[in-house]
Amino acid sequence: MPIVVGFFASIFTNNAKKWRDMAKQLELHAALFFWWLGVEISFLPTMKNHHVDGDKTTRSWENTLNKIIIVIFVWTILNFIEKILIQLIAISFHLRTYADRIEINKFQIGSLTKLYEFSRNTLPDKNDQFEEKQEESGASGTKTPLHYAGKAQRKAVGALNKVGNKVGDVAGAVVADVTGRTATRSTDAYQVILTLLRTTSGCQVMARRLYRTFVRDGFDTVFGGDLKAAFDDSEEAEAAFAMFDRDMNGDISMEELEAVCVDIGRERKSITASLKDLDSVVSKLDDVFMFFVLV
């Protein structure tokens, strides 16, 4: 059923995946409906044409059993309709409530993936030791204090250990990618980003890596033009820069970069939890509808 629905949806709509997923949720209920439709259509003709005595009149017990079959068939009809309505309601809720947040978060994660992929390809060519200079502490977007950089470095080591425990044999590649050292394996940049976004320390590791990659020698902050090399067009690069430049002062400090990465990870978790809560609400609504269907 999902394959058939997906095929026709791809012809008549621009979102075949939505309808294919909906059909997958309705597969069991559709099967019950069509099964009992077949039973209802075939029951009396089958019984009447197979009487031992050759009499093709309907017996009273056959009428009684046919009424029971009709009752069950009516339930499968109402159940199928109810499940369709529930799926439409769930899709509508998801789209209206979280579509914008999901799209923004997808863009943010996509931008981080491109930045990290560029970093992975270029950082080994740069000095592996991150130069830390004594700086005056200032507002976000101006200076990054030495003690803050040292703290981030310590957090990075702990985060890499946590990442290693979570992703098993992929850990070596993740650690190598973040620290800039050579590894025998590589892994998908998108999966690395998703793994690091799961924890605050992982987000800080990623921010430090990106800061090391894009900050120019002799500067303490990253500017808009520094990010353009990682993106396909300047418009996308400007949008990504605006995402990180929280105080809108035209540059990005490591503190800002770290805070934004942490917020992106938290937003991803928040959306996931909210969708689960919404599914729970829809499930309760399904129970209410099913009560009326049974009545």
C-alpha positions in Angstrom: 0.0 0.0 0.0 2.7 2.6 0.8 4.4 1.9 -2.6 1.1 2.4 -4.5 0.1 5.5 -2.6 3.6 7.0 -2.9 3.5 6.4 -6.6 0.2 8.3 -7.1 1.2 11.0 -4.6 4.4 11.7 -6.6 2.2 12.3 -9.7 -0.4 14.5 -8.1 1.4 16.1 -5.2 4.9 17.5 -4.3 5.2 15.6 -1.0 5.0 11.9 -1.8 6.9 11.0 1.4 4.1 12.4 3.6 1.4 10.3 2.0 3.6 7.2 1.8 4.3 7.4 5.6 0.6 7.9 6.2 -0.2 4.8 4.1 2.3 2.8 6.1 0.4 3.8 9.3 -2.9 2.7 7.7 -1.7 -0.6 6.2 -3.2 -2.8 9.0 -6.5 -1.0 9.1 -6.8 -1.1 5.4 -6.1 -4.8 5.4 -8.9 -5.4 8.0 -11.3 -3.4 5.9 -10.6 -5.2 2.6 -10.5 -8.6 4.3 -13.9 -8.2 5.8 -15.3 -6.7 2.6 -14.2 -9.9 0.9 -15.8 -12.0 3.7 -19.1 -10.2 3.5 -19.3 -10.4 -0.3 -18.4 -14.1 -0.5 -20.1 -15.5 2.6 -23.7 -16.1 1.5 -23.0 -17.1 -2.1 -20.3 -19.6 -0.9 -22.7 -21.1 1.7 -25.8 -21.3 -0.5 -23.8 -22.9 -3.4 -22.3 -25.6 -1.2 -25.3 -27.0 0.6 -25.1 -30.8 0.8 -28.8 -31.3 -0.2 -28.4 -28.9 -3.2 -31.0 -26.5 -1.8 -29.7 -23.0 -2.5 -32.1 -21.2 0.0 -30.5 -19.3 2.8 -30.6 -21.0 6.2 -31.7 -19.0 9.3 -28.3 -19.6 11.0 -26.6 -18.3 7.9 -28.6 -15.0 8.0 -27.7 -14.7 11.7 -24.0 -15.3 11.0 -24.2 -12.9 8.1 -25.5 -10.2 10.4 -22.5 -10.7 12.7 -20.2 -10.4 9.7 -22.0 -7.2 8.7 -21.5 -5.8 12.3 -17.7 -6.5 12.1 -17.5 -5.2 8.6 -19.2 -1.9 9.7 -16.6 -1.7 12.5 -13.7 -2.1 10.0 -15.2 0.7 7.9 -15.6 3.1 10.8 -12.1 2.1 12.2 -10.5 2.8 8.8 -12.2 6.2 8.5 -11.2 7.0 12.1 -7.6 6.1 11.5 -7.5 8.2 8.3 -8.8 11.2 10.2 -6.3 10.7 13.1 -3.4 10.6 10.6 -4.7 13.8 8.9 -5.0 15.5 12.2 -1.6 14.4 13.3 0.0 15.7 10.1 -1.8 19.0 10.3 -0.7 19.5 14.0 2.9 18.7 13.1 2.9 21.0 10.1 1.2 24.0 11.8 3.1 23.7 15.1 6.6 22.7 14.3 7.2 23.0 10.5 9.0 26.4 10.9 11.1 25.2 13.8 12.1 22.0 12.0 13.1 23.8 8.9 15.2 26.3 10.8 16.9 23.6 12.8 17.5 21.6 9.6 19.2 24.7 8.1 21.3 25.2 11.2 22.5 21.6 11.2 23.1 21.7 7.5 25.2 24.8 7.9 27.2 23.2 10.7 27.7 20.1 8.5 29.1 22.2 5.6 31.4 24.1 8.0 32.6 21.0 9.6 33.2 19.3 6.3 35.3 22.3 5.1 37.1 22.2 8.4 37.9 18.5 8.1 39.4 19.2 4.7 41.5 22.2 5.6 42.5 22.1 9.2 45.2 19.4 8.8 47.0 21.9 6.6 47.0 24.5 9.4 49.1 24.4 12.6 47.6 21.7 14.8 48.4 23.5 18.0 45.8 26.2 18.8 47.5 29.4 19.7 46.1 30.9 22.9 46.9 34.5 23.5 46.4 36.6 26.7 43.4 38.8 26.0 41.3 41.2 27.9 37.9 39.8 28.7 35.1 41.6 26.9 31.5 41.3 25.7 30.4 38.5 23.4 31.7 39.1 19.9 34.8 41.0 20.9 37.4 39.0 22.9 37.8 35.4 24.1 39.7 35.1 27.5 42.5 32.7 27.8 41.0 30.9 30.8 37.8 30.3 28.7 39.8 28.8 25.9 41.6 26.5 28.3 38.3 25.4 29.9 36.9 24.7 26.5 39.9 22.6 25.7 39.4 20.5 28.9 35.8 20.0 28.1 36.7 18.9 24.6 38.8 16.0 25.9 36.0 14.9 28.2 33.5 15.2 25.3 35.6 13.1 23.0 35.6 10.4 25.6 31.8 10.5 25.9 31.5 10.5 22.1 33.7 7.4 22.0 31.5 5.5 24.4 28.4 6.3 22.5 29.3 5.6 18.9 31.7 2.6 19.4 34.0 1.9 16.5 33.2 5.3 14.9 34.7 7.0 17.9 38.3 6.9 16.5 37.2 8.8 13.4 35.2 11.4 15.4 38.1 12.0 17.7 40.5 12.4 14.8 38.1 14.7 12.9 37.7 17.0 15.9 41.3 17.1 17.0 42.8 17.3 13.5 44.9 14.2 13.9 45.1 11.6 11.2 42.9 8.5 11.6 42.6 5.3 9.7 38.8 5.7 9.3 36.5 8.5 8.3 32.8 9.0 8.9 29.9 11.0 7.5 30.1 14.7 8.5 26.4 14.9 9.1 26.5 11.9 11.5 29.5 13.5 13.4 27.5 16.7 13.8 24.4 14.9 15.1 26.6 12.9 17.5 28.3 16.0 18.9 24.9 17.9 19.2 23.7 15.3 21.7 25.7 16.8 24.5 26.7 20.2 25.7 30.4 19.2 25.8 30.1 17.8 22.2 28.7 21.2 21.0 31.6 23.0 22.7 34.1 20.6 21.0 32.5 21.4 17.6 32.5 25.1 18.2 36.2 25.1 19.1 37.0 23.1 16.0 35.1 25.5 13.7 36.7 28.5 15.5 40.2 27.2 14.9 39.4 26.6 11.2 37.9 30.0 10.3 39.6 32.5 12.5 42.3 34.3 10.5 45.9 34.7 11.8 46.2 37.9 13.8 42.5 38.1 14.6 40.5 37.0 17.5 37.1 36.7 15.9 35.6 35.3 12.7 34.2 37.6 10.0 31.5 37.1 7.4 33.9 36.6 4.5 35.7 33.9 6.4 32.8 31.5 6.1 32.1 31.9 2.3 34.6 29.2 1.3 32.5 26.5 3.0 29.2 27.3 1.2 27.9 27.0 -2.3 26.8 30.6 -2.6 27.3 33.9 -0.7 23.6 34.2 0.3 23.8 30.9 2.3 27.0 32.0 3.8 25.5 35.3 5.0 22.5 33.4 6.5 24.9 31.1 8.4 27.0 34.1 9.6 23.8 35.9 10.8 22.9 32.7 12.7 26.2 32.8 14.7 26.5 36.6 15.1 24.1 37.0 18.0 25.0 40.5 19.0 25.0 41.6 15.3 28.3 43.4 15.7 29.7 42.0 12.4 32.0 39.3 13.9 31.8 36.0 15.8 33.8 35.2 18.9 34.4 31.6 20.1 32.0 32.3 23.0 29.2 33.2 20.5 30.0 30.2 18.3 29.9 27.9 21.3 26.6 29.3 22.6 24.9 29.0 19.2 26.1 25.4 18.8 24.7 24.5 22.3 21.4 26.2 21.5 21.1 24.3 18.2 21.6 21.0 20.1 19.0 21.9 22.7 16.5 23.0 20.0 16.9 19.6 18.3 16.2 17.8 21.6 13.3 20.2 22.3 11.6 19.5 18.9 12.0 15.8 19.4 10.4 15.9 22.9 7.6 18.2 21.6 6.8 15.8 18.8 6.6 13.0 21.2 4.2 15.0 23.4 2.1 15.8 20.4 2.0 12.1 19.4 0.8 11.4 23.0 -2.0 13.9 22.6 -3.0 12.5 19.3 -3.0 9.0 20.8 -5.5 10.1 23.5 -7.7 11.7 20.8 -7.5 8.3 19.0 -8.8 6.6 22.1 -11.7 8.9 22.4 -12.7 8.4 18.7 -12.3 4.6 19.1 -14.9 4.7 22.0 -17.5 6.3 19.7 -16.6 3.8 16.9 -17.2 0.9 19.2 -20.5 2.4 20.4 
